[in-house]
Structure formats: structure tokens, C-alpha cells
Amino acid sequence: MDPQTEAELAERVAGLQDPVRIVGGGTRGIDGPETELSTRGLSGITLYEPGALTLVAKAGTPVAEIEAALDAEGQQLAFEPMDHRGVLGTRGEPTIGGVVAANISGPRRIHAGACRDFLLGVRFVDGRGQVIKNGGRVMKNVTGYDLVKLMAGSWGTLGVLTEVSLKVLPKPAAVASLSLAISDAATAVSAMSQALRSPYEVNGAAFDPTAQKALFRIEGFADSVAYRTDQLAETLRGFGTLVEEPDAVSTWAEIRDVRAFGQGGGDVWRLSVKPSDAPDIADKAGADQLLFDWGGGLVWLRVPAGTDLRQRLGTYSGHATLVRAERSTIDALGRFQPENAAIAALTQGLRAKFDPRGLFNPGLMR
């Protein structure tokens, strides 16, 4: 099913008899029912006001189209959404609806915030075929139910997004990517924590154990970037000499998209943990490959196919998401961290309200 308008989408949903898999660009690797409900026909930027830092687009609009429009005005999506195609081997074009539905957020999240923090408003079709609108085009205090935040990260299980309103930000005039030669994760997390606690507005902090270096990013006006870079080098002097990377944009795109994990086999997991716990948890995981982002709060791991990483790690503060694996492994382990009883009850209650017939991506977030 490939509706071309919101009204057509609502009509199709109202007439559904069986569950469907909601697809935008098809790049996030979501599987499920064979019947596909596509938002690709709902495409186009419907409002862009650079002076108001506001953009409204239909859910099926390619992210590349939005980024091109923003770039022409010297602006950007501050949460720099990840492109999953490299690590998943998928094709197609990522859409803004998919980004919002999955709350996809890149390295700048630790400084600027997540996708949901820039989401001003949404329109979506619920499981009864009703069109629902929530939020607006400006940042404001919320009264009533904040469905905008609820839809971000729901992975299409509560409704099919048709339009999103986003706050955008100016692109920085200068970007510096800096690195420290560090061989162990504990030292790297310590250095990243010190950098992020500093007043120098570090908006990217990652550690690549394979390359044995911690990476930091500073953005802003050129003179400010130069000053803060010098000051950060002094702050981190105890960890070694800070070196400037030659291509900051490419360096952080590789971190954002976890491009190194696109080569070779194995399952890919994404751990969200306390940075201070990350080194011990990563060591316990026994992964073939690792990448730390968000100052150690996000850990990407590649392990042998079929590994039950959650069982291997046992009890810890955080959650593990299975990003890439064979369908049999996903079916056996579940893609997302199992919820405790209280959260699961809330989740099921919400789904019963928004999708009472269980039509949208059933079983995805079990």
C-alpha cells in the first residue's frame, strides 16, 4: 500500500483487516508482517522559515532533501541523525518520518539534545484511521498530552506519521575534530568525561579502541573554536597531546553511522549505559569490535552471530538493542530490551488506546 495523501492513508488504515509493517525509506531494517504500508508518497517540505528556525515536512520526505534545503540557508538538523544503510546493508533513502519514529540521534545528542527535543509538532493516523494533530510550530510549554514526545521513539507502533514540524539550528562556521592517543577504555572515558565537564562546549566525544584514540569535536565561530581547542588541549594535558584530525566532517560522519561495523559479519548491538560503567560492561561483552560514543554513554558492539548479549552481560543499569542479526536471532532475543512489568503495562495501555486492533508493527517492541 502506497497512499499519496494523508486522507488516503487514513482511509486505508480504517479499512485494514490484518497487521502491516510501516515503511518509509526502508533503511532501518524493520521486519514484520509481509503487508507493507508505505509513507513514501507523503513527501515534500510544506513550510520552511529560516528566520524562525522552523521546518515542516511530510513524513516520507527524504532526509537528504531536507538537509539540502537547510544547507542552502546555512542551517542543519542539530541532532545529526544516523544513516543505518552502511551497518545494515539496506537500500533506499532515509525519510524524516523514520528518523522521528525511531528518535534517531547522532554524536551531537550529548550537547544539543535528541531528535525528540527538536520536534515541535506531529500529524499522524492512529489505528482507527483517525488523523491526529499535536503540537505546533514553536517551542512552548505543554498542556494536556504531549503526543509529540510520545511519537518520537515509538517506532510506528502507535500511529503512522504523516507530517512533522522541527526546530532547526544554524550550521557552525568552523569545526575542529581532535584526538588523543589512548589505548584503554577506562582512560578514554575519564578523558571524555573531563572534556564534557569543561566549559569549552565539546559537542562530540567518542573512543575508537581499534584506532586507539579518543576523539573530541568543537564547533562554532572560527576564533572561538581556535581558543576553545587550545584550552581543551591544556585541560587534557594529563592524558597526552591533543592532535587535530584532518577532516572533521568525515571523521564524525563515520562515528555517527558506525561505518566500520558495515564490513564483516556478526551481530551488531547498541548499548545505552552509564559512561562510568561502559569500560567494564564492554569488557564483559567480549565483543569482536567496539565503538564508544556520547562520552561512553553509547557503546556499539559487534559479537559472533547468535550471541545472547543480554544474558552474557547479566544485570546492569542500561539497555541493549539488537541492531543487526539474522531474523531467527531477532525472533529469539527480541530487538529491544525487555521492559519491566510496570513499563510494559504502560506500553500496552498506550497501544490499546492508539492502535486497539494491533495493526502497526506488531511484535516489534515486545
N, C-alpha and C positions, 0 to 999 in steps of 0.2 A: 504494500500500500504506500502510495507516494502522493499524499494530498498537496495541493498547491496553495491553499488558503487556510486560515485558521478556522473559518466556518466549515470548510470541507473536512478538516481534521476532526472537529467536534462531531460532525455527522458520522464520520467513520467510526469513531470511538463509541458513540452511542449505540451503534449497530453491531458492535463486536460480540461474538459468541465464545471466542476462545482467546487465551492469553497471547500477547505479542511481545516481540523484542523491539525496543525503541532504538533507532539508529539515526545518528546524524551523519558524520563523515565515515563512520565505521572504523575509526583508527584506534579505539581504546580497548579492543579485544573482548568486548562483551558478547557472551553467547547466551543461549536460552532457547525459547520457542522458535520454531522454523519460520513462523509468520513474522515478517518484518514490517514495522511501522516507521516510515522514514520522515524526517523533517527537512530533507534536502530541498524540497520545493518551497519551503518558507525561508527565503533568502533575500538579503538586501539590508543596507543601512537605511533606516527610516528617519533618523534625526541625528545630526551631529552639530553641536555648538561648541567649537573650540574655546571660545571665550568663557563659556560656562563649565568647561571641562566635563561635558556630558555627551554620551553617545548612546543611541538606541538602535538595536538591530534585531532582525528576525533570527530565530534560533538556528536555522540552517545556514546562516551566513558563514563562509569560510573565515577562519581566524586570520589567514593571510590577507584577505580583502580588508579586514578591519585594521590590521597593523599597517597596511599600505596607506589607508586613509589617514590614520593617526600620524604616521611618519611624515606625510606631506605637510602637516601642521606643526611638526616638531613635538609631537606628543606620543604617549605609549600606554600600554596596559601595564601598570606598575607591578602587578603580581606575576608577570612573565610566565605564562602557562607553559607547561612541559608539552613537548610533542612526543607521543608514545610510539610513533611509527618505527623508529630505529630499534628500540628494545623489544618491540612486539613483532616486528616484521610485517606490519599491516600496511595497507594502501589507502588511497582516498585522501580527503582533505579534512583536517580537524575543523569542527564548527564551534561557534561561540556557545551554542546551546549545550554541547557536550562538555565544554570547559566548565560552564556554570553548574551543570547537573552533577559533575564529579568534583567540583570545587578544586580544580587543578591549579596549583600554585607552585612557583619555582623558587630559586635561591633567595630572591628579594623578600620573601614572605617574612623572614625574621625581623625585617626592618619596616617594610611598608604595610604588611598585612596580607591576608589570604584573599582569594577571589571573592568570597562572600562579603568581605569588608568593603569592597568597591561596588557591590551590587545594590543599585538604587530601587529597582522595580522589576517585576516579572509579570508576564501573562502566560497562562498555561491551561490545558484542558485536563480536567480530572477524570476519574474512572466512570463517571456517569455521562460524560460528554458535555459537561458544563464548562464554559470559558470563565476563568477566574483571573482577576487582576488585583495585584497588591503592590504597594509602594508607589514611587513616582519617579521624578527626575532630579530631585535634590536630596541632599543629606538632611535628615530631620529626626526628631525624637519619634519613637514608635508608640502608637497607642493601639490596643487590640492585638490581634495575632500577627506576628512578624513572619508571614509566609515567605518573604524574600529570603531570609536566612534559612528557613526550613528547606526550601527547594535546593539551595546550594549544598551539594554533597548527598542528595537523596538518590542519585544515580537513576533517575527516571522512575522510581518506584511509587511516587505519589502523584505524578501527573506528567504530561508531555509539554515541555516548554515550547512556547511559540514566539515569545519576544522577551528580550532582556534590556534593561537600562543600566548603564555602567558609568561610574566616575572614572575619568582618565587623568593622567598627570603629564606635565612637560617632560620631555626627554632630557637627560643631563647633557651639559655641554662637553664634559670630559669624563672619561672612565679610566681608572687605574686598577689593574689586577696585579697583586703582589703575592710572593710566595716565600715560604720558609722551608729549608731542608729539615724534615723531621721524619724519623723512621718508625716511631711507635704511636699508637692511637691515644694513649693516655696523655702524653706530652702535647700532641696535636690539639686535643680537646681543651687542655689547660691554656694553650696559646690562643685558641679561638675564643674561649670564654673571656680572656683578658682583653682581647681586641674588641669584642662586642660590648664589654662593660666600659670601654674607653669613651671619651667624648667626641671621637673622630668620625662618628656616623658610618661605621663599617656596615655595609648592607649585603655582604656575601661572605660566608666563612665555611670553607669545605676542607676535607682532607682526603687525599688520594694515597692509600697505602702502597699501591703498586709503584707510583712515581716517587713515593716517599717525600711528599711535600704537602704542607698546609697552604691554602690559598685564601686570599682576602680581596675584597673589592671595595673601592671607594669611588663615589660618583658626585658630580656637582659642577660648579664653575671651575675653570682651569686653575686659577690661583688658589682657590680653596682646596682643590684636590691635591695640588703640589704641597701645600702647607700640611694638610692632614696626613699625607703619605709620610712626610719627614717625621712628624710627631709620632705616628704609629710605629715607625722603624725604631724610634728611641724607646717607646713603651715596650716593644717586644725584643729589645736588645738581648735580654737574658736567654732567649730561645735561639738566637743566631742572627744572621744578616738577612734583612728583608730585600728581596730581589724583584724588580718589576718584570712582569710577563710581557712578551712582545705583542700579543693580540688578545686584548681583554675580552672583546665581544665573542670571539670563537671559544676562548677558554671557558667562559661561563655558559655558553650555549651547550658545550659538551657536558658540563656538570648538570645543567638543567635537564637535559634529555637523557642522561646516563648512557651516552653513546658507546662507551667502552663495553657495556653489557650486551650490545647488539650482536657481538661476534661470539661464536661458540655456542654450545648447548647449555643444558642445565636450567633449573628453575630460578626465577628472579623474585625476591621478596623485598618488601618495603617495611622497615620497622620505624615506628614513632616511639621514642623513648626519652627519658631524661638525659641530657648530654653527659652528665657525670656518670651515668650507668652505661653509656654506649660502649666504651672500650671492653668492659668485662662481658657484656652481652654479646658483642661481636666475636670475642674470643671463644665464648661458649658455643656460638653457632657453627664454628668450624667451616666457614664459607670458603669457596674457591676464589672469590673476588669480593672486594668491599669498596664502598664509597660513602663517606660521611658528608652530609650537608647540614644546613641550619645550625652550624656550630656544634654538631654532634647529635642534635635532636632528631635528625632523619638519617637512617642508615639503610643503604641499598646493599643487598647481598645476593650472590649467585651461589647456589648449592646444587649438588647432584640431583638429577631428576627424581621426583617422587619423595624427596625428603620431607618429613613432617617437622618443619622448623618449630612450630609452636610447642610440640611435645618435647623437642630437644632443648628448648630454652626453659621450659617449666614456667613457674610463676615469676613475673616481673612487672614493673609498672610501665605500661605501654601497650601497643597493639601491633600485630603483624598482618600485613596484607599480601596475599599471593598475587603477584602481578602477571607472571608468565609461567605457564606449565601446561602439560597435556590436559585435555579435557577430563580424563579419568582422575587425575590428581586433584583438579579443581572440584570435581564432584565429590571426591572423598574427603577433602580437607576444608572446602569452603573458601571462597575468595577473601572474605573479610573476617576479622577477629570475631569469634562468637561473643554475643552480648550476655551480660549477666541478666538474671531473671527480671529485675526491676526495669532495666533499659529495654529489654526485649518486649516487656508488656507495653511500654510506652510506644515502641516502634510499631507493634502490631495494632495498637489502638489508632495510631495515626493512619496507617494503611487502610484500616477498616473504614475510616471516615473519608479519605480521599480516593481510594480505589476499592470499594466494597466488593467488587466482583473478582478481584485479584488478577487483573488483566496485564498490568505493566511489569515487565521484567521479573516474573515470579521466581522465587528461589535465589535471586542474585545476592541479597544481603541476609541470608539465613544465618 
